[in-house]
Amino acid sequence: MLNNEKIIGKILIKAKIDLISPIHIGCGSGERSKLDILLDDNNRPFIPGTSIAGVLNQMIIIDDKKNLKFWGYLKEDNTGSASLFFCSDATVSSDSPDIVISIRDGIRIDSLTGTTIDSAKYDYEILEPGVIFDFKMIFTFYDDNKDFVKSMARTIYDILNSNNMQVGAKTGSGLGYIKLVQNQTNIYLYDFTQKDHVINWLMIHNNHYSSTNKIELDKLGKPFTIKDNSFKLCSSLKIRHSFIIRSNSDIPELDEVHISSAGKPIITGSAIKGAIRARIERILYSLGNRKEKVDCIMKKLFGYIDKNDNSKDSQKSRVTVKETILPSFIAQQQSRIKIDRFTGGTIQSALFNTMPLFVNLNDKAVNIEIEIKDCQKYEAGLLLLVLKDLWTGDLAVGGEKSIGRGTFEGFGAEISFDDEKFNIEKQFTEKDSEKLQKYIDELVEFSGD
């Protein structure tokens, strides 16, 4: 039998959420691109409630029987409990800015040659940031779990109000960040032991929300502590010369321009993540790790999908790189040609025009944010070595690296891991160097196994 305890009340959070990065929630078909986004009957994008609830379920891990009951379960003998949490679909708000759907290109790079793998190019749709969504969350409580449910509601509110909530696909590449619009989010408490509360609850189906049931955030209770063993890095970098992440141009005389999102030039998370992946693989081989061990480490870090049709074995990437909005760099057209190596002459029809971004001494820095979830100490050492290569210009990002584009100069970083925080400048302090060196030592020891 399913749970049939008496419900004594509900908490309702009526909210608006802001899309603060591009998002991709696939519909399973590709009419407009290889991977289209999900649209409703009115051809408007939406975020399924199951996507939001599923992410929250994975983020809130509490070793408590009440936690299992909160999310709901069903055993093989048909005993169980209905979920105490309901999350509606997030639909585009009537006061939202214009909806902009773009198409991005995706590629796979051979880590050995640095070139695109044949037949590994695809495109996919994204919803550009700035869209406002309406949605509701309802929390049901019984007499014996009221305080627990209130704390869960507060915990979920805090997660949605942070900058760390992601939904949809390609979250490892910085897509899918959402956040509550605080001044348009209201919390209501309905106590079913009071007749007027019951009537007010029934009235919400007519979109009537009584102010008498509205409560302040601090009335929800104390949030649960979410265990976080992530390695978080925010590095301040300056582009040395020029930079381009290539995107198809709408201008006839230009072949390619630098990629933008919502009209602003960006560094995509996928571009940085691809460079990091290739460099980590190179570091592991340089330390003498065998191929089998390197493959295992790369799968654990960056995830994988088993290509065997009979297997559902897969793992999500634990490395996330946020997209970075760039300052207003100067974009200039540059014409290039291909030279015949035997004759030294220009190859016919091999003229192409691009528009990379160029910097000057007054240009501001860009911040690159990287995170490894459930990070091991040797993995922290790997990312520190990658940071060193980024800082010194040894690791380039983006296109046209062969002609010197995409290199950086580092001058600041904030690192948090293992209950410690480091705020470092271009020259490390001796104390910070000793603490950070232990993660490099862990990597070397791990590689020697």
C-alpha positions as CSV (number, residue, x, y, z in Angstrom):
1,M,0.0,0.0,0.0
2,L,1.1,3.5,-0.7
3,N,1.4,6.1,2.1
4,N,-2.0,7.4,3.3
5,E,-1.0,9.7,6.2
6,K,-3.1,12.7,6.8
7,I,-1.8,15.9,5.1
8,I,-1.8,18.9,7.5
9,G,-0.4,21.6,5.3
10,K,1.5,22.8,2.3
11,I,4.2,25.3,1.4
12,L,4.0,27.1,-2.0
13,I,6.8,28.9,-3.6
14,K,5.6,31.0,-6.5
15,A,8.6,32.2,-8.4
16,K,10.2,33.6,-11.5
17,I,13.5,32.3,-12.6
18,D,16.1,34.0,-14.8
19,L,18.1,32.2,-17.4
20,I,21.6,33.5,-16.7
21,S,23.4,31.4,-19.3
22,P,22.4,29.7,-22.6
23,I,20.5,26.4,-22.1
24,H,19.9,23.3,-24.2
25,I,17.1,20.9,-23.3
26,G,16.7,18.5,-26.2
27,C,13.5,17.3,-27.6
28,G,14.9,14.1,-29.1
29,S,14.6,15.1,-32.7
30,G,16.4,17.4,-35.1
31,E,14.3,19.3,-37.7
32,R,16.1,22.6,-37.3
33,S,19.5,21.3,-36.3
34,K,21.0,18.0,-35.3
35,L,19.8,18.6,-31.7
36,D,16.7,20.8,-31.3
37,I,15.5,22.3,-28.1
38,L,12.2,21.4,-26.5
39,L,9.1,23.6,-27.4
40,D,5.6,23.6,-26.1
41,D,2.4,23.6,-28.2
42,N,2.8,27.3,-28.8
43,N,6.4,26.8,-30.1
44,R,7.8,28.5,-27.0
45,P,10.7,26.9,-25.0
46,F,10.1,25.6,-21.5
47,I,12.0,23.8,-18.8
48,P,10.3,20.6,-17.7
49,G,9.6,20.3,-13.9
50,T,11.3,16.9,-14.0
51,S,14.5,18.5,-15.1
52,I,14.6,20.9,-12.1
53,A,13.4,18.3,-9.6
54,G,15.9,15.7,-10.9
55,V,18.8,18.1,-10.4
56,L,17.7,19.1,-6.9
57,N,17.4,15.4,-6.0
58,Q,21.0,14.8,-7.0
59,M,22.3,17.9,-5.2
60,I,20.6,17.3,-1.9
61,I,22.0,14.1,-0.5
62,I,21.1,13.6,3.2
63,D,21.5,10.3,5.0
64,D,18.1,10.3,6.4
65,K,15.0,8.1,5.9
66,K,12.9,11.3,5.7
67,N,14.9,12.3,2.6
68,L,13.9,9.2,0.8
69,K,10.2,9.8,1.8
70,F,10.4,13.4,0.7
71,W,11.4,12.5,-2.9
72,G,9.0,9.5,-3.0
73,Y,9.7,5.9,-3.8
74,L,8.1,2.6,-4.8
75,K,9.4,-0.8,-3.9
76,E,9.0,-4.0,-5.8
77,D,6.2,-5.2,-3.4
78,N,4.2,-2.0,-4.4
79,T,4.8,-0.4,-1.0
80,G,6.2,3.1,-0.9
81,S,5.4,6.8,-0.5
82,A,4.3,9.5,-2.9
83,S,6.7,12.5,-3.3
84,L,6.2,15.4,-1.0
85,F,7.6,17.8,-3.6
86,F,6.0,19.0,-6.7
87,C,7.7,21.2,-9.3
88,S,5.7,22.7,-12.2
89,D,7.2,23.2,-15.7
90,A,8.9,26.6,-16.0
91,T,7.1,28.5,-18.8
92,V,8.1,31.8,-20.4
93,S,6.7,34.7,-18.5
94,S,4.5,37.3,-20.2
95,D,6.9,40.0,-19.1
96,S,10.0,38.2,-20.4
97,P,12.4,39.8,-22.9
98,D,12.3,38.5,-26.4
99,I,13.1,34.8,-27.0
100,V,16.2,34.2,-29.0
101,I,17.1,30.7,-30.2
102,S,20.5,30.3,-31.8
103,I,22.4,27.4,-33.4
104,R,25.9,26.5,-32.3
105,D,28.4,24.1,-33.8
106,G,30.0,21.3,-31.9
107,I,33.1,19.3,-32.9
108,R,35.3,16.6,-31.4
109,I,39.1,17.2,-31.5
110,D,41.7,14.5,-31.8
111,S,43.9,15.0,-28.7
112,L,47.0,13.8,-30.5
113,T,46.8,15.9,-33.7
114,G,44.7,18.8,-32.5
115,T,42.4,18.5,-35.6
116,T,38.7,17.8,-36.0
117,I,37.8,14.2,-36.0
118,D,36.1,13.1,-39.3
119,S,32.3,13.0,-39.1
120,A,32.3,14.4,-35.6
121,K,30.9,17.8,-36.4
122,Y,27.3,18.6,-35.4
123,D,25.1,21.6,-34.5
124,Y,22.6,22.1,-31.8
125,E,20.1,24.7,-30.7
126,I,20.4,26.9,-27.6
127,L,18.0,29.3,-25.9
128,E,20.0,32.5,-25.3
129,P,20.1,34.0,-21.7
130,G,17.8,36.7,-20.3
131,V,14.5,34.8,-20.6
132,I,12.3,34.9,-17.5
133,F,10.2,31.8,-16.6
134,D,7.2,31.4,-14.3
135,F,7.1,28.3,-12.1
136,K,5.8,26.9,-8.8
137,M,7.0,24.5,-6.2
138,I,4.7,22.8,-3.7
139,F,5.9,21.1,-0.5
140,T,3.5,18.8,1.4
141,F,3.9,18.0,5.1
142,Y,2.4,15.7,7.7
143,D,2.3,16.2,11.5
144,D,5.5,14.3,12.1
145,N,7.7,15.9,9.4
146,K,6.7,19.6,9.2
147,D,10.1,20.9,10.4
148,F,12.0,18.6,8.0
149,V,9.9,19.7,5.0
150,K,10.3,23.3,5.9
151,S,14.1,22.9,6.0
152,M,14.0,21.1,2.7
153,A,12.0,24.0,1.2
154,R,14.6,26.5,2.5
155,T,17.5,24.4,1.2
156,I,15.9,24.2,-2.3
157,Y,15.2,27.9,-2.2
158,D,18.9,28.7,-1.4
159,I,20.1,26.4,-4.2
160,L,17.9,28.1,-6.7
161,N,19.0,31.5,-5.4
162,S,22.7,30.6,-5.8
163,N,24.7,30.7,-9.0
164,N,25.3,27.0,-9.0
165,M,22.0,25.5,-10.3
166,Q,22.1,24.0,-13.8
167,V,19.5,22.2,-15.8
168,G,19.5,20.6,-19.2
169,A,22.3,19.2,-21.3
170,K,25.9,20.3,-21.8
171,T,26.1,21.7,-18.2
172,G,29.8,20.8,-18.2
173,S,30.3,23.3,-20.9
174,G,28.7,26.1,-18.9
175,L,25.1,25.9,-20.1
176,G,21.8,25.8,-18.1
177,Y,22.4,28.2,-15.2
178,I,19.2,29.5,-13.7
179,K,18.5,31.7,-10.7
180,L,15.5,33.0,-8.8
181,V,14.3,36.5,-9.4
182,Q,14.2,37.5,-5.7
183,N,11.8,40.5,-5.8
184,Q,9.3,38.4,-7.8
185,T,9.4,35.3,-5.6
186,N,6.8,34.7,-2.9
187,I,6.4,32.0,-0.2
188,Y,3.1,30.9,1.1
189,L,2.2,28.6,4.0
190,Y,-1.1,26.8,4.3
191,D,-2.1,25.2,7.6
192,F,-5.0,22.8,6.9
193,T,-6.0,22.8,10.5
194,Q,-7.3,26.3,9.9
195,K,-10.5,26.6,7.8
196,D,-9.5,29.9,6.1
197,H,-6.2,28.4,5.0
198,V,-8.0,25.5,3.4
199,I,-10.2,28.0,1.5
200,N,-7.2,30.1,0.4
201,W,-5.5,26.9,-0.8
202,L,-8.4,26.0,-3.0
203,M,-8.4,29.6,-4.4
204,I,-4.9,29.3,-5.8
205,H,-6.4,27.3,-8.7
206,N,-8.1,30.6,-9.7
207,N,-4.7,32.3,-9.4
208,H,-5.7,34.0,-6.2
209,Y,-2.9,34.1,-3.6
210,S,-4.0,35.5,-0.3
211,S,-1.5,37.8,1.4
212,T,-2.5,36.4,4.8
213,N,-0.6,33.2,3.9
214,K,2.5,34.9,2.7
215,I,5.5,34.3,4.9
216,E,9.1,35.5,5.0
217,L,12.1,33.3,4.1
218,D,13.3,33.0,7.6
219,K,10.1,31.3,8.6
220,L,11.0,28.2,6.5
221,G,13.5,27.0,8.9
222,K,17.3,26.3,8.8
223,P,18.6,24.9,5.6
224,F,20.5,21.6,5.5
225,T,24.3,21.7,4.9
226,I,25.1,20.4,1.5
227,K,28.4,18.5,1.4
228,D,30.6,20.0,-1.3
229,N,34.0,18.5,-2.1
230,S,34.4,20.5,-5.3
231,F,37.6,22.1,-6.5
232,K,36.7,25.6,-7.6
233,L,39.0,27.9,-9.5
234,C,38.4,31.4,-10.8
235,S,41.4,32.7,-12.6
236,S,41.9,36.3,-13.9
237,L,43.6,36.3,-17.3
238,K,44.5,38.7,-20.0
239,I,44.4,37.8,-23.7
240,R,47.9,38.4,-25.0
241,H,47.3,39.3,-28.6
242,S,44.2,38.1,-30.4
243,F,41.5,35.6,-30.0
244,I,38.8,33.8,-32.0
245,I,36.3,31.0,-31.4
246,R,35.0,30.6,-34.9
247,S,31.4,31.0,-35.8
248,N,29.6,31.2,-39.2
249,S,29.2,34.8,-40.4
250,D,26.0,36.5,-41.6
251,I,28.1,39.0,-43.5
252,P,28.7,37.8,-47.1
253,E,32.3,39.0,-47.3
254,L,33.3,37.3,-44.1
255,D,33.8,33.6,-43.7
256,E,33.9,33.4,-39.9
257,V,33.6,35.7,-36.9
258,H,34.1,35.4,-33.2
259,I,31.2,33.6,-31.5
260,S,28.7,35.7,-29.5
261,S,25.8,35.0,-27.2
262,A,22.9,37.5,-26.8
263,G,24.9,39.9,-28.9
264,K,28.0,39.8,-26.7
265,P,31.4,38.1,-27.5
266,I,32.1,35.1,-25.3
267,I,34.5,32.4,-24.6
268,T,32.5,29.2,-24.6
269,G,32.9,26.7,-21.8
270,S,33.4,24.0,-24.4
271,A,36.4,25.7,-25.9
272,I,38.2,26.0,-22.6
273,K,37.1,22.6,-21.5
274,G,38.4,21.0,-24.7
275,A,41.8,22.7,-24.2
276,I,41.9,21.5,-20.5
277,R,41.0,18.0,-21.5
278,A,43.8,17.8,-24.1
279,R,46.4,19.2,-21.7
280,I,45.4,16.9,-18.8
281,E,45.8,13.9,-21.1
282,R,49.2,15.2,-22.1
283,I,50.3,15.8,-18.5
284,L,49.2,12.2,-17.5
285,Y,51.2,10.7,-20.3
286,S,54.2,12.9,-19.4
287,L,54.1,11.5,-15.9
288,G,54.5,8.0,-17.2
289,N,50.9,6.8,-16.9
290,R,49.9,3.8,-19.1
291,K,47.2,4.3,-21.7
292,E,44.7,2.1,-19.7
293,K,45.1,4.3,-16.6
294,V,44.9,7.6,-18.6
295,D,41.7,6.4,-20.3
296,C,40.2,5.5,-16.9
297,I,41.1,8.9,-15.4
298,M,39.8,10.8,-18.4
299,K,36.5,9.0,-18.2
300,K,36.1,9.7,-14.5
301,L,36.8,13.4,-15.0
302,F,35.1,14.2,-18.3
303,G,32.5,11.4,-18.5
304,Y,31.7,9.0,-21.3
305,I,28.9,7.2,-23.2
306,D,29.4,3.6,-24.0
307,K,29.0,3.3,-27.8
308,N,27.9,-0.3,-27.5
309,D,24.2,-0.4,-28.3
310,N,23.7,-3.2,-25.8
311,S,25.1,-1.2,-22.9
312,K,23.7,1.7,-21.0
313,D,27.0,2.3,-19.2
314,S,27.8,6.1,-19.0
315,Q,29.0,8.8,-16.7
316,K,28.4,12.5,-16.6
317,S,31.4,14.9,-16.7
318,R,32.5,16.2,-13.3
319,V,34.4,19.1,-14.9
320,T,32.3,22.3,-15.5
321,V,33.6,25.4,-17.2
322,K,31.4,28.5,-17.2
323,E,31.0,30.7,-20.3
324,T,32.8,34.0,-20.1
325,I,31.4,37.2,-21.4
326,L,34.3,39.2,-22.9
327,P,34.9,43.0,-22.7
328,S,34.4,45.1,-25.8
329,F,37.5,44.0,-27.6
330,I,38.2,45.4,-31.1
331,A,37.0,43.1,-33.9
332,Q,39.0,43.5,-37.1
333,Q,38.8,41.8,-40.5
334,Q,41.9,39.8,-41.4
335,S,42.4,38.2,-44.8
336,R,44.5,35.0,-45.1
337,I,45.7,32.9,-47.9
338,K,47.0,29.3,-48.4
339,I,50.4,28.9,-49.9
340,D,51.5,26.0,-52.2
341,R,54.5,24.6,-50.3
342,F,56.2,23.5,-53.6
343,T,55.8,26.6,-55.7
344,G,55.6,29.2,-53.0
345,G,52.6,30.7,-54.8
346,T,49.0,31.3,-53.6
347,I,46.6,28.4,-54.0
348,Q,43.6,29.5,-56.1
349,S,40.3,30.0,-54.3
350,A,42.1,29.8,-51.0
351,L,41.5,33.3,-49.8
352,F,39.3,33.5,-46.7
353,N,38.4,36.3,-44.3
354,T,37.9,36.1,-40.6
355,M,37.2,38.7,-37.9
356,P,39.2,37.9,-34.7
357,L,39.2,40.0,-31.6
358,F,42.3,42.1,-30.9
359,V,43.5,43.5,-27.6
360,N,45.4,46.5,-26.4
361,L,47.2,47.4,-23.2
362,N,44.1,49.0,-21.7
363,D,41.8,46.0,-22.1
364,K,40.4,44.4,-19.0
365,A,41.0,40.9,-17.7
366,V,38.6,38.0,-18.2
367,N,37.7,35.6,-15.5
368,I,37.7,31.8,-16.2
369,E,35.7,29.7,-13.7
370,I,36.4,26.0,-13.5
371,E,35.0,23.4,-11.1
372,I,35.6,19.7,-10.5
373,K,32.8,18.0,-8.5
374,D,33.8,15.4,-5.9
375,C,37.4,16.2,-6.6
376,Q,40.3,14.0,-5.6
377,K,43.6,15.5,-4.4
378,Y,45.5,14.3,-7.5
379,E,42.8,15.8,-9.7
380,A,43.3,19.1,-8.0
381,G,47.0,18.7,-8.8
382,L,46.2,18.2,-12.5
383,L,44.1,21.4,-12.7
384,L,46.9,23.4,-10.9
385,L,49.3,22.3,-13.6
386,V,46.8,23.3,-16.3
387,L,46.4,26.7,-14.6
388,K,50.2,27.2,-14.8
389,D,50.1,26.5,-18.5
390,L,47.3,28.9,-19.0
391,W,49.0,31.6,-17.0
392,T,52.3,31.3,-18.9
393,G,50.7,31.2,-22.4
394,D,51.7,27.6,-23.0
395,L,48.1,26.5,-23.4
396,A,46.1,28.2,-26.1
397,V,42.3,28.3,-26.4
398,G,40.1,28.7,-29.5
399,G,40.9,28.7,-33.2
400,E,43.9,29.7,-35.3
401,K,46.3,28.7,-32.5
402,S,49.0,28.0,-35.1
403,I,49.4,31.7,-35.8
404,G,49.5,32.7,-32.2
405,R,46.0,33.4,-31.2
406,G,44.3,32.3,-28.0
407,T,47.1,32.6,-25.4
408,F,46.8,34.2,-22.0
409,E,48.8,35.9,-19.3
410,G,47.6,35.2,-15.7
411,F,47.8,37.5,-12.8
412,G,45.3,36.4,-10.2
413,A,43.3,33.4,-9.0
414,E,40.9,32.3,-6.3
415,I,41.0,28.6,-5.4
416,S,38.8,26.7,-2.9
417,F,39.2,23.1,-2.1
418,D,39.5,20.7,0.8
419,D,38.1,23.3,3.3
420,E,40.9,25.8,2.3
421,K,40.8,29.0,0.2
422,F,43.7,30.5,-1.6
423,N,43.8,34.0,-3.1
424,I,47.0,34.1,-5.2
425,E,48.7,36.7,-7.3
426,K,51.2,36.2,-10.1
427,Q,53.8,35.3,-7.6
428,F,52.7,32.8,-5.0
429,T,53.5,33.3,-1.4
430,E,55.7,30.7,0.2
431,K,52.9,29.5,2.4
432,D,50.5,29.1,-0.5
433,S,53.1,27.4,-2.6
434,E,53.7,24.8,0.1
435,K,50.0,24.1,0.5
436,L,49.3,23.8,-3.2
437,Q,52.5,21.8,-3.8
438,K,51.0,18.9,-1.8
439,Y,48.3,18.4,-4.5
440,I,51.1,18.2,-7.2
441,D,52.8,15.7,-4.9
442,E,49.6,13.7,-4.7
443,L,49.5,13.6,-8.5
444,V,53.1,12.4,-8.8
445,E,52.5,9.7,-6.2
446,F,49.3,8.6,-7.9
447,S,51.0,8.4,-11.3
448,G,53.7,6.2,-9.8
449,D,51.3,3.5,-8.7
